[in-house]
Amino acid sequence: MTTPIHRAPDSPISRQVLALAGVFQAAVVVDELARTGQVDERAWQTLIRATVDTDPESFEAIYGGHPNHLRQGLDTLSAVVGKRQANPVVLRYGFSLLLLSQKLRKNPQMMDTLGTRLTRVQSQAGHFGDTHENVVASLGEIYQDTISTFRYRIVVQGEPSLLQQRMMPERVRAALLAGVRFALLWHQQGGRRWKLIFQRGAMRRALDEFG
């Protein structure tokens, strides 16, 4: 059954919250892959599809038309702004993704390279399907060739035997690329790091809209 499209709220803060939820969902997925090798399928598909579709028809199309596709990220963000206990490793990944996106924005040449290579991946996804391992491998390769060349890097903690399994490095990198994609979206929607401190109340109210 197809999930009905829920139009994203027009308020900038609500859109920032949804984009930021995508960042933290990527952080959760990276942590789960590294520690258990298992992820929530809906969360994973949402991240990959958001990365492959570089020209979505609407804001809500980016995350599949329903906020529940970002449920893991919304729950994590809710803990952050509510000052509740959240997984410190997930938080580190999330804030690191925001920092990496900031570095990426200052590098127009790398932004162009990313855009060109993601366009190629779209035709691959059209042939194999968005979450096919060939597509995931391409996304992982893009991350490795671009964002992971920054001096600042995300060091993923996890089970060494799992991280060495076939396709696992590619899946982790693809999830990190998705996190950067959502971090760029957050910035486009007016998201700024200082707002995470000074607009907690507004963010909490926005989060309440999404259940």
C-alpha positions in Angstrom: 0.0 0.0 0.0 1.3 3.4 -0.9 1.9 5.9 1.9 -0.3 9.0 1.4 1.6 12.2 0.6 1.6 14.5 3.6 2.3 18.1 2.5 5.3 19.5 4.4 4.4 22.4 6.6 5.3 25.8 5.1 7.0 27.0 8.3 10.8 27.2 7.9 11.4 25.7 11.3 9.3 22.6 10.5 11.2 22.1 7.2 14.5 22.6 9.0 13.4 19.9 11.6 12.6 17.4 8.8 15.9 18.0 7.0 17.8 17.7 10.3 15.9 14.5 11.1 17.4 13.2 7.8 20.9 14.0 9.1 20.3 12.2 12.4 18.6 9.3 10.6 21.8 8.8 8.6 23.8 8.9 11.8 21.5 6.2 13.4 21.8 4.0 10.3 25.6 4.3 10.2 25.8 3.3 13.9 23.4 0.4 13.4 25.3 -0.9 10.4 28.7 -0.6 12.2 27.5 -2.3 15.4 24.9 -4.9 14.2 25.0 -5.0 10.4 21.2 -4.6 10.4 19.1 -1.5 9.7 15.5 -0.4 9.5 14.6 -1.0 5.9 12.3 2.0 5.6 15.0 4.3 7.1 17.6 2.9 4.8 15.5 3.3 1.6 14.5 6.8 2.5 18.2 7.9 2.8 19.3 6.2 -0.4 16.3 7.5 -2.5 16.8 11.1 -1.1 20.5 10.9 -2.3 19.8 9.5 -5.7 16.9 12.0 -6.5 18.9 15.2 -6.9 15.9 17.0 -8.5 12.8 16.1 -6.4 9.4 17.5 -7.5 8.7 18.9 -4.0 10.2 19.2 -0.6 8.2 16.2 0.8 9.2 14.1 -2.2 12.8 14.1 -0.8 11.9 11.9 2.1 9.1 9.9 0.5 6.1 12.1 1.3 5.5 11.2 4.9 7.4 12.2 8.0 7.3 8.7 9.3 10.0 7.8 6.7 12.2 9.9 8.9 11.0 8.5 12.2 14.4 7.3 13.5 15.8 10.8 12.8 12.8 12.6 14.3 13.1 10.5 17.5 16.8 11.2 17.8 16.3 14.9 17.2 13.5 15.0 19.8 16.0 13.7 22.4 18.6 16.3 21.4 16.3 19.3 21.7 14.5 17.9 24.7 17.8 17.4 26.4 17.0 13.7 26.9 19.6 10.9 26.8 20.6 10.2 23.2 23.3 7.8 21.9 26.5 9.9 22.0 28.0 8.1 19.0 24.9 8.9 16.9 25.1 12.6 18.0 28.8 12.7 17.1 28.1 11.4 13.6 25.2 13.8 13.2 27.1 16.9 14.2 30.1 15.7 12.1 27.9 15.5 9.1 26.8 19.1 9.6 30.4 20.1 9.7 31.3 18.2 6.6 28.4 19.8 4.7 29.7 23.2 5.7 33.2 22.3 4.3 31.5 21.0 1.1 29.6 24.2 0.6 32.9 26.1 0.6 34.2 23.9 -2.2 32.2 24.6 -5.3 34.4 22.3 -7.5 33.6 19.4 -5.3 29.9 20.3 -5.3 30.0 20.2 -9.1 31.8 16.8 -9.1 29.1 15.5 -6.7 26.3 16.7 -8.9 27.8 15.2 -12.1 28.5 11.8 -10.5 25.0 11.7 -8.8 23.4 12.3 -12.2 25.2 9.2 -13.5 24.0 7.2 -10.5 20.4 8.2 -11.4 20.6 6.3 -14.7 22.1 3.3 -12.9 19.2 3.5 -10.3 16.7 3.7 -13.2 18.1 0.4 -14.5 18.7 -1.6 -11.3 16.5 0.1 -8.7 17.4 2.8 -6.1 18.7 0.5 -3.4 20.5 -2.1 -5.6 24.0 -2.9 -4.4 25.5 -1.4 -7.6 23.8 1.9 -6.8 24.9 1.7 -3.2 28.5 0.9 -4.3 28.5 3.9 -6.6 27.2 6.2 -3.8 29.9 4.8 -1.4 32.5 5.5 -4.1 31.4 9.1 -4.6 31.7 9.7 -0.8 35.1 8.1 -0.7 36.4 10.2 -3.7 35.0 13.5 -2.5 33.9 14.1 1.1 36.3 11.6 2.7 39.2 13.5 1.2 38.7 16.4 3.7 41.2 16.6 6.5 38.3 16.3 8.9 36.8 12.8 8.7 34.2 10.8 10.4 35.7 7.7 12.2 33.1 5.0 12.4 33.1 2.9 15.5 31.7 -0.6 15.3 32.4 -4.3 15.1 35.5 -4.8 13.1 34.4 -8.1 11.6 31.1 -6.5 10.5 32.8 -3.5 9.0 35.0 -5.8 6.9 32.0 -7.7 5.4 31.3 -7.4 1.7 29.4 -4.2 0.8 29.5 -2.9 4.4 32.0 -0.1 3.8 30.0 1.0 0.8 26.7 0.9 2.7 28.2 3.0 5.6 29.7 5.5 3.1 26.4 5.7 1.2 24.6 6.5 4.5 27.1 9.2 5.3 26.6 10.7 1.9 22.9 10.8 2.5 23.5 12.5 5.8 25.5 15.2 4.0 22.7 15.5 1.5 20.2 16.2 4.3 22.6 18.6 6.0 22.8 20.6 2.8 19.0 20.6 2.6 18.9 21.8 6.2 21.1 24.8 5.4 19.1 25.6 2.2 16.0 25.8 4.4 17.7 28.3 6.7 19.1 25.9 9.3 22.1 27.1 11.2 24.1 25.5 14.1 23.3 28.4 16.5 19.6 27.7 16.0 20.1 24.3 17.6 20.8 26.1 20.9 18.6 29.2 20.7 15.5 27.7 19.0 15.0 24.6 21.0 11.5 25.5 22.0 10.4 26.2 18.4 12.0 23.0 17.3 10.3 21.0 20.0 6.9 22.5 18.9 7.7 21.6 15.3 8.6 18.1 16.3 5.3 17.7 18.1 3.5 18.2 14.8 5.1 15.0 13.5 4.0 12.9 16.4 
